[in-house]
C-alpha cells in the first residue's frame, strides 16, 4: 500500500490529536503564547486546596443570574475564557462596557463576580499592566483561531470574532469543541 505525503500528514495529525486528548502532548501550555493559560476544550482550573482541582470546568459552569444578565445582550461568555483579574476589571467597569452602560446593582454584582472568579482561567504567568477584557485578544484565542483567515471574520453571518455562536454551534452550552464548530459560508 502506497502512502503519500498527505497520508503521512493525516496520520501524524491523528497521532498528535490522540496524544493531546490523553495529555501526552500538551507542550503548548509552556510556550510564551499561552502565558500560562489552558482554556477551551482542555480547560483545567487549578487552585490549591479546592476540591474541584483538575476537573473540567469554567466553560460549562453556570449561574442563573450571570446567564440572565449577560445573555440579555450577548452570549454569556463562560468564565473559563478569562482569568479572574479580567473578570474583576470587567465587573468594575460595567458603566463603560465596550461602549455601553451595562451597570448592575450591587447585589447582582455580589452574586455574579464570585461565580466568575471561582470558575475563571488561570492567571497569566506574566500578567499585563492592565487585565485583558477581550477574549479575542487572549493568547489562547489567537492560538486556537490562527488558521482562520481575516476575511472569515468579515463574513456577514459572523461579523466579529466575538460572535462565538456563529461558528461554535453549542457555545450557549459552553461547548467550544472544534468537533461542534461550523464556519458559515
C-alpha positions as CSV (number, residue, x, y, z in Angstrom):
1,X,0.0,0.0,0.0
2,X,1.4,3.4,-1.0
3,X,1.2,6.2,1.5
4,X,1.7,9.7,0.1
5,X,2.8,12.8,2.0
6,X,-0.9,13.8,2.6
7,X,-1.5,10.3,4.1
8,X,1.5,10.7,6.4
9,X,0.4,14.1,7.4
10,X,-3.0,12.8,8.3
11,X,-1.5,10.0,10.4
12,X,0.8,12.5,12.2
13,X,-2.2,14.8,12.8
14,X,-4.3,12.0,14.2
15,X,-1.4,10.8,16.4
16,X,-0.9,14.3,17.8
17,X,-4.7,14.6,18.5
18,X,-4.7,11.3,20.4
19,X,-1.6,12.4,22.4
20,X,-3.2,15.8,23.2
21,X,-6.5,14.3,24.3
22,X,-4.7,11.9,26.6
23,X,-2.5,14.7,28.0
24,X,0.8,13.4,26.5
25,X,1.4,16.3,24.0
26,X,0.3,19.4,25.9
27,X,3.6,21.2,25.3
28,X,1.9,24.4,24.0
29,X,1.0,25.3,27.6
30,X,4.6,26.2,28.2
31,X,5.0,28.3,25.1
32,X,5.0,32.1,25.7
33,X,1.9,32.5,23.5
34,X,-0.2,30.7,26.2
35,X,1.1,32.8,29.1
36,X,0.2,30.1,31.5
37,X,-3.4,29.7,30.4
38,X,-5.1,26.5,29.5
39,X,-8.5,27.2,28.1
40,X,-11.1,26.0,25.7
41,X,-11.6,22.3,25.2
42,X,-9.0,21.2,27.7
43,X,-9.5,23.9,30.4
44,X,-8.5,22.9,33.9
45,X,-8.9,25.3,36.7
46,X,-6.1,24.7,39.1
47,X,-6.4,26.2,42.5
48,X,-4.7,24.7,45.6
49,X,-6.8,23.4,48.4
50,X,-10.0,23.3,46.4
51,X,-11.9,20.0,45.9
52,X,-12.5,20.6,42.2
53,X,-8.8,20.8,41.3
54,X,-8.1,19.4,37.8
55,X,-11.7,18.9,36.7
56,X,-13.1,20.4,33.5
57,X,-15.0,23.5,34.4
58,X,-15.2,27.2,33.7
59,X,-16.7,26.6,30.3
60,X,-19.8,24.7,31.4
61,X,-20.2,26.3,34.8
62,X,-23.5,28.1,35.3
63,X,-25.2,30.7,37.4
64,X,-28.7,31.8,36.7
65,X,-28.1,35.5,37.5
66,X,-25.0,35.6,35.3
67,X,-26.8,33.8,32.5
68,X,-29.8,36.1,32.6
69,X,-27.8,39.4,32.9
70,X,-25.0,38.7,30.4
71,X,-27.1,36.9,27.8
72,X,-29.6,39.8,27.7
73,X,-27.2,41.5,25.3
74,X,-24.8,38.8,24.1
75,X,-23.6,35.3,24.6
76,X,-22.9,34.8,28.3
77,X,-19.2,34.2,27.8
78,X,-18.1,31.3,30.1
79,X,-15.9,32.4,33.0
80,X,-13.2,30.0,31.9
81,X,-12.3,32.2,28.9
82,X,-10.7,34.9,31.0
83,X,-8.7,35.0,34.2
84,X,-10.2,36.3,37.5
85,X,-8.3,39.7,37.2
86,X,-10.0,40.3,33.9
87,X,-13.5,39.5,35.2
88,X,-12.9,41.7,38.2
89,X,-11.9,44.6,35.9
90,X,-14.9,43.9,33.7
91,X,-17.3,44.0,36.5
92,X,-15.7,47.1,37.9
93,X,-16.2,48.9,34.6
94,X,-19.8,47.9,33.6
95,X,-20.8,51.5,33.2
96,X,-18.4,51.6,30.2
97,X,-18.8,48.0,29.0
98,X,-17.5,48.1,25.4
99,X,-19.3,51.4,24.7
100,X,-22.5,50.5,26.6
101,X,-23.7,51.2,30.1
102,X,-24.3,47.7,31.4
103,X,-24.3,48.7,35.1
104,X,-25.8,46.3,37.6
105,X,-26.9,46.8,41.2
106,X,-24.5,45.9,44.0
107,X,-26.5,42.8,45.0
108,X,-26.3,41.4,41.5
109,X,-22.6,42.1,41.2
110,X,-22.1,40.3,44.5
111,X,-23.8,37.2,43.1
112,X,-22.1,37.2,39.7
113,X,-18.5,38.2,40.5
114,X,-17.7,35.3,42.8
115,X,-19.1,32.9,40.2
116,X,-16.9,34.4,37.5
117,X,-13.7,34.4,39.6
118,X,-14.2,30.9,41.0
119,X,-14.5,29.5,37.5
120,X,-12.0,31.7,35.7
121,X,-9.0,30.6,33.7
122,X,-5.6,30.6,35.4
123,X,-3.9,34.0,35.6
124,X,-1.1,34.5,33.1
125,X,2.4,33.8,34.3
126,X,3.4,37.3,33.3
127,X,0.3,39.5,33.8
128,X,0.0,42.6,31.7
129,X,-0.2,46.0,33.4
130,X,-3.9,46.1,32.6
131,X,-6.1,43.0,32.6
132,X,-7.3,41.9,29.2
133,X,-11.0,42.3,28.8
134,X,-11.3,40.9,25.3
135,X,-11.4,37.2,24.9
136,X,-10.4,37.6,21.3
137,X,-7.2,39.2,22.3
138,X,-6.0,36.4,24.6
139,X,-3.0,34.4,23.6
140,X,-5.2,31.3,23.8
141,X,-7.9,32.6,21.5
142,X,-5.3,33.7,18.9
143,X,-3.6,30.3,19.0
144,X,-6.8,28.4,18.7
145,X,-8.0,30.5,15.8
146,X,-4.7,31.2,14.0
147,X,-5.9,29.2,10.9
148,X,-8.9,31.3,10.4
149,X,-8.4,33.8,7.6
150,X,-9.1,37.5,8.4
151,X,-11.7,37.6,5.7
152,X,-13.7,35.0,7.5
153,X,-14.4,37.3,10.5
154,X,-15.9,39.8,8.0
155,X,-18.5,37.2,6.8
156,X,-22.0,38.8,7.4
157,X,-23.0,35.7,9.2
158,X,-20.1,36.1,11.6
159,X,-19.3,39.8,11.7
160,X,-16.8,39.6,14.5
161,X,-14.5,37.2,16.3
162,X,-16.5,37.8,19.4
163,X,-19.6,36.2,17.9
164,X,-18.7,32.7,19.1
165,X,-22.1,31.2,18.5
166,X,-21.8,31.9,14.7
167,X,-19.3,29.0,14.4
168,X,-19.5,27.2,17.7
169,X,-23.0,25.7,17.4
170,X,-23.0,24.7,21.1
171,X,-21.5,27.8,22.6
172,X,-24.6,28.5,24.6
173,X,-23.9,25.3,26.5
174,X,-20.2,26.2,27.0
175,X,-19.0,23.7,24.3
176,X,-16.4,25.3,22.1
177,X,-15.1,21.9,20.9
178,X,-13.8,22.0,17.3
179,X,-16.0,19.0,16.5
180,X,-19.1,21.1,17.0
181,X,-17.8,24.1,15.1
182,X,-19.1,25.0,11.7
183,X,-17.9,28.1,9.8
184,X,-20.9,29.6,8.0
185,X,-20.4,30.1,4.2
